[in-house]
Amino acid sequence: MTSTLLQQKFSYILDSTLLQEIESIGKIASYQANDIIIDINQPLHYIPLLLEGNIKILREDQDGSELLIYFLEAGETCTMSLTCCMGTTKSKIRAVAEKDSKLLLIPVENMQKWFHNNASWRNFILESYQSRFDEMLEAIDNIAFMKMDERLYKYLINKTQLYNSSTIIVKHQDIAEDLHTSRVVVSRILKQLENQNKIKLSRNKIEVF
């Protein structure tokens, strides 16, 4: 099962010899929805490759409030954790399972070795950095330039793409925490979006048009 998932999600960029090595040394870790995978200030000894599920990457302010930075999908890795491992520093992000997820954990020393002697791994890491950098720029732009109703609707659209469904199961409080705002504001904007025929609200469920 692990071999099949690894081939399906990573054979497009990693060579077959490296995939065999990754499978032989990697450790499988499974998480349920809402489990914390990586926490802030946690020492990192492994690099995660996401085989199944989705993960949201969060930052925390001084008051303990969280802000959603980006989502990870199967076939990706968290380059913010890569950066911490390369610099042997503690995690600056929190990674939370958006839904049940399966990861393959690679020891840090292998990641560093492959970066120098395997072109496919090096390309994968560099492309991951570029993708995550673009997503972080987008997150900054959203906060700086978009109104909250635009951010919220974009958030819902992204959720439908992650789940490949126009209907998503989510609580207003969870949206508020991801967008670093209050539940009252979220509920008010969701009602506005419903009045604009952009969504349909049900209990803990939102249909996005």
ZIFEN-V570050 format. One record per residue. PSI is psi in degrees with one decimal (999 if undefined). NEAR is the number of other C-alpha atoms within 12 Angstrom. D_CENTER is the distance of its C-alpha to the mean C-alpha in Angstrom with 1 decimal. Layout:
psi = {PSI | PSI}
near = {NEAR | NEAR}
d_center = {D_CENTER | D_CENTER}
//
This chain:
psi = {-47.9 | -43.3 | -42.6 | -46.1 | -41.7 | -44.0 | -43.6 | -41.2 | -23.3 | -5.7 | -16.3 | -19.4 | -26.8 | 136.2 | 160.4 | -36.4 | -42.9 | -39.6 | -39.1 | -40.8 | -41.4 | -42.9 | -34.9 | -30.3 | -16.8 | 151.3 | 129.7 | 135.3 | 131.1 | 141.4 | 146.2 | 162.5 | 134.5 | -1.1 | 143.0 | 122.5 | -46.1 | 133.9 | 160.6 | 136.3 | 11.4 | 130.2 | 139.6 | 121.0 | -9.3 | 150.8 | 128.8 | 131.2 | 123.2 | 116.0 | -39.2 | 148.4 | -165.5 | 147.8 | 137.0 | 138.4 | 125.9 | 149.2 | 156.5 | 136.7 | -177.8 | -22.0 | -0.9 | 3.9 | 143.9 | 153.7 | 127.0 | 127.7 | -53.4 | 170.8 | 148.1 | 140.6 | 166.8 | 136.7 | 7.1 | 168.7 | 162.8 | 107.8 | -19.2 | -34.1 | -32.6 | -44.1 | -42.9 | -39.9 | -40.5 | -35.1 | 5.2 | 41.5 | 169.9 | 160.2 | 138.2 | 5.4 | 166.7 | 128.0 | 122.7 | 134.6 | 119.2 | -35.5 | 176.4 | 129.0 | 152.2 | 130.5 | 155.3 | 120.5 | 126.2 | 129.4 | 140.9 | -40.4 | -30.8 | -40.5 | -43.6 | -40.3 | -47.6 | -32.8 | -31.9 | -26.7 | 6.2 | 114.1 | -37.0 | -39.2 | -43.8 | -42.8 | -39.7 | -45.8 | -44.5 | -40.1 | -36.6 | -43.0 | -44.6 | -43.4 | -46.6 | -36.5 | -43.7 | -40.3 | -36.9 | -38.2 | -40.4 | -40.9 | -41.7 | -44.1 | -40.6 | -44.6 | -40.8 | -35.9 | -16.2 | 143.2 | 160.0 | -36.5 | -35.5 | -41.2 | -42.5 | -44.1 | -39.4 | -39.7 | -44.6 | -41.7 | -44.4 | -38.0 | -41.9 | -34.8 | -38.7 | -41.6 | -3.2 | 43.0 | 143.0 | -11.4 | 126.9 | 145.9 | 112.7 | 143.8 | 150.7 | -37.1 | -37.9 | -40.3 | -44.4 | -42.2 | -40.6 | -36.7 | 3.3 | 50.0 | -169.8 | 157.1 | -35.4 | -43.7 | -43.8 | -46.7 | -40.7 | -44.3 | -37.9 | -39.0 | -38.7 | -43.8 | -35.6 | -40.5 | -25.2 | 5.4 | 30.2 | -23.1 | 167.8 | 127.5 | 137.6 | 178.5 | 115.1 | 24.4 | 139.4 | 126.6 | 125.5 | 130.1 | 999}
near = {12 | 27 | 21 | 15 | 23 | 35 | 24 | 20 | 25 | 31 | 23 | 17 | 26 | 28 | 22 | 20 | 18 | 29 | 31 | 19 | 22 | 31 | 27 | 19 | 20 | 28 | 23 | 28 | 24 | 25 | 26 | 20 | 20 | 22 | 22 | 24 | 37 | 34 | 23 | 26 | 18 | 21 | 22 | 32 | 26 | 35 | 38 | 39 | 43 | 39 | 37 | 36 | 31 | 39 | 42 | 37 | 38 | 37 | 31 | 24 | 16 | 8 | 9 | 13 | 19 | 27 | 30 | 37 | 36 | 38 | 36 | 37 | 35 | 32 | 30 | 34 | 42 | 48 | 35 | 37 | 40 | 38 | 27 | 25 | 28 | 26 | 17 | 20 | 19 | 23 | 32 | 29 | 34 | 35 | 41 | 33 | 32 | 35 | 30 | 25 | 32 | 33 | 38 | 34 | 33 | 31 | 27 | 26 | 20 | 26 | 35 | 24 | 17 | 26 | 22 | 15 | 14 | 23 | 18 | 24 | 31 | 22 | 20 | 30 | 32 | 21 | 19 | 27 | 22 | 18 | 23 | 28 | 19 | 17 | 23 | 24 | 17 | 21 | 27 | 19 | 16 | 24 | 23 | 13 | 14 | 17 | 15 | 27 | 28 | 23 | 31 | 38 | 32 | 26 | 33 | 38 | 24 | 24 | 33 | 23 | 18 | 25 | 23 | 16 | 18 | 21 | 25 | 31 | 23 | 27 | 21 | 30 | 18 | 27 | 35 | 29 | 27 | 34 | 36 | 27 | 26 | 20 | 20 | 16 | 21 | 31 | 27 | 20 | 28 | 35 | 23 | 21 | 27 | 21 | 13 | 15 | 15 | 24 | 27 | 23 | 27 | 19 | 14 | 17 | 22 | 31 | 26 | 30 | 20}
d_center = {22.6 | 20.4 | 22.3 | 21.9 | 18.1 | 18.1 | 20.5 | 18.9 | 15.5 | 16.7 | 20.4 | 20.0 | 19.6 | 20.6 | 24.3 | 25.8 | 27.3 | 24.1 | 22.4 | 25.3 | 25.0 | 21.3 | 22.3 | 25.3 | 23.7 | 20.1 | 19.7 | 18.0 | 16.0 | 15.3 | 13.6 | 14.4 | 12.6 | 12.2 | 12.9 | 11.9 | 10.8 | 11.3 | 13.4 | 14.8 | 18.0 | 17.3 | 19.0 | 16.9 | 19.0 | 16.6 | 13.9 | 11.4 | 11.4 | 9.4 | 12.4 | 11.8 | 9.6 | 6.1 | 3.8 | 3.5 | 4.8 | 8.5 | 11.8 | 15.1 | 18.5 | 21.9 | 22.5 | 19.4 | 17.8 | 14.0 | 12.4 | 9.0 | 8.1 | 5.3 | 2.8 | 2.9 | 6.3 | 9.4 | 11.2 | 8.7 | 8.5 | 7.3 | 10.3 | 10.6 | 11.5 | 13.7 | 15.5 | 16.3 | 17.7 | 19.7 | 21.2 | 21.5 | 20.3 | 18.4 | 14.7 | 14.2 | 10.8 | 9.9 | 7.0 | 7.8 | 8.1 | 8.0 | 10.8 | 12.8 | 11.0 | 12.9 | 12.3 | 15.0 | 15.6 | 17.7 | 20.1 | 19.7 | 23.3 | 22.6 | 19.8 | 22.3 | 25.1 | 23.5 | 22.5 | 26.2 | 27.7 | 25.4 | 24.9 | 22.3 | 20.0 | 20.8 | 20.0 | 16.6 | 15.7 | 17.2 | 15.6 | 12.1 | 13.3 | 14.7 | 11.7 | 9.6 | 12.9 | 13.6 | 10.4 | 11.5 | 15.0 | 14.2 | 12.8 | 16.0 | 18.1 | 17.0 | 18.0 | 21.1 | 22.5 | 21.3 | 23.0 | 21.2 | 22.2 | 20.7 | 17.4 | 17.4 | 18.5 | 15.9 | 13.2 | 15.1 | 15.3 | 11.6 | 11.5 | 14.5 | 13.0 | 10.1 | 12.9 | 15.6 | 17.8 | 19.6 | 19.7 | 16.9 | 17.5 | 16.5 | 18.6 | 19.7 | 19.1 | 15.4 | 15.2 | 17.3 | 15.3 | 12.1 | 14.5 | 16.6 | 19.7 | 22.1 | 22.3 | 25.7 | 24.4 | 21.7 | 24.4 | 26.8 | 24.6 | 23.6 | 27.4 | 28.1 | 25.6 | 27.4 | 30.7 | 29.6 | 28.9 | 25.3 | 24.1 | 25.9 | 25.3 | 26.0 | 25.4 | 21.7 | 21.3 | 20.9 | 22.1 | 21.0 | 23.7}
//
